[in-house]
Each structure stands twice: as C-alpha cells, then as structure tokens.
Amino acid sequence: MSVMQHMAAANNKWHAAALALPAAPRGFGRRHRVSCCIQPPVGDRGIGEDRLTEISIATDGDGIFGVDMKQLIDDAQQSILHLNTGRTTAFEKLQKVERERDLLAARVAQLKAEHEASMAECDLLRQKAKQFEMSFHVSGRQGKSAGSMKRFKMNRKRFNPPSIWSEILLRIDAMTLTGVLQIEQATSLRKLVWARDAQIADMFFKLADGNDAELSARLLSIISSTRRRSLHIVHICTEMAPVAQPGTASFNISNLCKALRRNGHLVEVILPKYDCMDLSAVDNLREIETDLYIYFGDQWHKNRIWIGTLYGIAVTLLEPFHPGNFFAREEFYNYNDDFERFTYFCKLSLEYLLKLGKQADILHLHNWQTAAVAPMFWEHYAHQDIRLVLTCHDFRYQCLRDPHKLAICGLDPEQLNRPDRLQDDLEPRFINMLKGGIVYSNIVTTVSPIYAADVLTKEHGYDLHVTLNTHKDKFIGIYNGLDDVLWDPALDCALPETYSVEDMAGKSVCKASLRQELGLPMVDDSVPLVGCILFENSEVELKLIRAALECAVGEEAQFVCAVHNNPGLGIRLTGKQIHTDANARLLGVNDDALLHRIVAASDILYSPDMYEPASQSVMIGMRYGAVPVARQVHSITSSIINLDEQQHIILHATGFPFYSTEDSDAITSLHDALTYWKCHPEMWSTLVRNCMSKDLSWDSSCVEAYEAAYWSVHKV
C-alpha cells in the first residue's frame, strides 16, 4: 500500500469516529488546526517536492476528533518504514543484476580466452615457421640446408593443430605407464590438454623429441604455475620484435612477453605506430573508430588507436596526429626531437590507459624512451595499486635536456629539477630522463647481474652510479634468456650440417666447412678452433683480442673473431693494429648466418667484453657446444660454472671465467681451456654436454626472476 493510500484510510477512520462522538461542550477549549506534511526519504524516486501531501485536521481542545495523535504518528512511521524496505529490496535486486552482469562478462572473457588458447598453437607454429624460414632465407645456403628445411616441414606437419593434442595425450599415457608420471599428475595434465592450454602445447612442441624425465618436469611446472594467481602486466615500450626491431632490446621485450603469457599472465603491449614498422606479423590489426585527444605543448592533439595481436599478445599502436609527424619517419631513433617524440608517447599511453579504466598490476617500462611515464604517473595519474617496473637494457643512453622542456608534457620543472629527482648527477644544468625513471619506479632491472654490478661502479656507471647506489635496494640484474628458436644447432639452416647434444657429428662438419670458407689451413679435427663474436653494443680493449690471438696461435689452435654491426670496432680490429696469422681471421661482418657458422664451428668461445650487458655471446656459445672463456664478476651468479681443474670436478662445470680487465688473467683462462681440450678429451666432451644441456631459455629462471620482481612490489 502506498503512502497516499495509507493516509486516505486514516482520514476515513477519523471522519467515522467524529460522526460517532457527541458534540463538544460549549466553550470547551480553543479550536486548533494541525498540519501534517508527509515527505518521502531523500533518495526515493517518483515523488517530487511538488507532490508533497499536506493533511489538515481540525481539532477541538486536546482531541483530534477522537483520534489519538500517537496513532497518527505511528501510522506515518510505518509508512516510511515500508517505503525504506521497498527501496532496500530494489537496491538489492539492482546489485544482484549487476553481479550477474559481471559474471556474464567474466564468462564471455573466459570463453574468449579459451578460444584464443585453442588457437594459440596455430599462432605458435606460424611464428616459429616464419622465424625459421626467415633464418633459412637469410643464410643464403638454401641448397645445403634443403634437408634441414624438409625435416622442419615434416615436424610442422607432425604437430599440426588437429593432431597435437592427441600426440600429447598419448605421450602422457606412455609416461604414466612407465612410472615417470603419477596418476594424479597425469590427470592434471590431461585436464590442461582438454582445455587446449597453449602453454602445454608450446612446451610439448619444444621438448617432444627429448627424454621423458625432462618433458615431464617441464609439463608439471605448468601445473604449478596455473595454480598461482596471475598478474595483469602492461609493457609500455618503443620497440618489439618483429614489428619494430632497431636493436637487441626488441627481441628481449618480445621474448619476455611471450614467456610471461605462457606462464598464465595477462600481458599487453603499447607501442608507437611508426611508419617504418613491419605490421605483417600482427594478426587482426584494426583501427578503433574513436579519437583520443591529449594536451601537449599548450595545444590539444588528436590521436588514433590501432589494436591487434602478436604471438597471442594484445598489442596497441598509438598514432599521433601531431604537426611534428613524430613517428612518420624512416628510422626509429636518433632525431633531434626524440625528447618531444617519446614524452608525447608516454603521456598518450597514460591517457589511453586512463580512458579505458585499465587497472593493470604492473606497468613495465623500457629504457629512457618510456622512463618519463614514471614521473608523469606519480605526479598526475597515480591511483590504486599499480606499480612501475623499469628495465634499462643499456645505461649509455639517458637523454639529457634543458629542465624547462618538462613543461611541454605537463611536468613542473621547478619540482623535478632537483638532485633527488631528475637533475643529472654530472651536469646539474640538465635533467636526465633515465634518472627520472630510476627514481620514480618501484623496481629497476637490467639485463644481467654482472651488468648490474658493473654500473654501480664509477668506471662503468656512465655517471649514474651515484643514483643507482642510492636506489640499489630496488635495483636488480636478471639474465635475459636466449631465443631458442633463432639459436638452435639442431634446426639452424645457416649450418652446413645440424647437430645436437645427442648427436655431435655435425659439429665437425661445421668446423671443416668454416675453415674452407675463410681460407684457414685444413688441419684435422684435433686442432681446436677458438671463436669470438662481438655484437653492436660490445666494448672491448684491443689488447685482449691481441693477447687471445697470440695465445691461440701459440698453442697450435686457430682463432676467428667476428664483429657484427659495429663498424668502429671492426675497423680497429681489421686494421693494422693487430698482427694476424695464417691460423687467425679478424672479420667485420653484417651477415647473421656467418655468425651462426662461426659459433657452430668453435670449440671454445672467447668473450672478453668489458661491456656486453646481456652476456648473449656466452649463452649462444654454450647452446652450440662452444665452451666459454668469459669475463665474470666475483660473487655474481653466472651461467658459467667454473671448472675445478685441480680436482677435475666437471659434474656441473660449463666454462673458464676470468675476473679482471687485465689481459694476463684472460689469457690464463684461455690457456687453461686449451690445455684441458688437449689433455682431457673425454672430460671435455662432458663439459660440452653440460653447456648444451643447460636451460638458457626465457622459460627457465629468467621469467621466474621477473615474476619475483613483480610480486615483490605488487600489493596483494
């Protein structure tokens, strides 16, 4: 019954009672009028102020026509209580509807994820095939590699999506029958297969030809990872292979994102939409029919948004319509307005996330180009529990600018141009964008523990050592993994003959072929070949190369050193500054395939880099069975485990490290390696097997270290 109906009934009651009463005595009291205004509680809908009801009741003396005033108030209170109860019921129904809506949305998202998972193996095979075939064409050795390509295509046919799940189920059954898997473990794995889990398909693709013990261990690790709560990680970066790959960082970012996705995390990537990027690998690329405006440089600017998927990862491309044509260029970097280009992108990325209301757990930034996100976020966008992680792949590039330029992107120069914020440590008249990222991020990582230890020193810190030491409690080095598709001697089309840890015969063929290709003396296989590859970001003192060459030739070995995409270092090496020998070659190369052949032919890989942050050359050498002789840092965990030559303990040994920049120490380790090659051939074979068997992929301790870093700053 409504309030109005209640009041009408009460009014009828009062009139009936009045007719039954005798007339009041003359002169009894004074006549009164009581006005009651019934107003619904604030927040109720359907009754406006213009519909408030006033009821007038004539009274004589102390009575109201025989009706008790208390009863009137009680009736009014009951009406209000009834109205409140109705409102509460309606609110609960609304909440129920909203919960059901959220559940439906979650179910739709789950179904979409299951669909993507069911198609993930198709993406995986397509990407692996694309990378492999690219390597095949780059090698320029189609004829000699035809057998490898044929074998690979047979493998692709074997693992076609309709049959791969049957293959996995049969292998699980076999491992259960042989006792490798317990029944409970097999049941859990079968559930993942029935759910078309992309992680298990990817792992099986990699290890199907391996032994049951290794395969079962890696499959069971997927079960444990699926039980952990996943994170939502958004990478804001300016490069990612294969769409935008100006350097090695693009491959590291791509491989990290894929490894995180395989571990069950929700991963997204935000990139600028360069005119020079290759979008052929992006699936379902489309433009969103809306514009996003940001305020930059005292003006509003329009931007377009493009979305697609790469390796099953959601990728967003932001295209600015700025008069500076920030990303309509022929190259990715090295323009005079790089500060404006990338601070614009940083602000646009944050505005995009804000507009969509995305509540990521982690924003992962990369290098100085996106370091500006950190101060912008905490100054203007900070909310809830989002945490920032900055990875610096190369501390040489920092971006120093006049402090007043900060105002362009909405930051306050006076507040940020301070020693404890963005002011450069060496040049206080400039602000340092990379320093700003370090100061304002929750955690800072770099590409190896060795590099992290180096940059904390004055000699190798590139004038950021003071800031890094101030924030060393949140600074860690994490080894990058190795791209085990690009670098795999069992499938490498650049090689004249492939080989593996189970069958090493092809390595001797590779050594003989390289000697012929480079015009080295054609000696027998008992003569070791020392290889050395230096990448575009390598820094090495010439005395270390000269000393290694002389040591190798003096020990009756051969020496090949190749500098890849590093013209300055290549000119110094191949000039007259180092005396060469008939058994030595110093090369400046741009041919990726030649690097593969040099590593495959090498028995020992010499890595004297004073600066090669990610230690990629060491991991490549180990993957190809070339035992590393490399510079390491005391007390830092390394991929190289030193051989105890005194006791010949080689159970886990993987190489011969040295710990200083002196050529005498480097040559001592190289001499020890050559001596061990000659005097202990059987133990050397064990050393090679240790190197090749070591898991150097992104799916090993590498991705686990990044996960640990994320969880250390994430508020659960």
Disulfide bonds with the S-S distance in Angstrom:
none
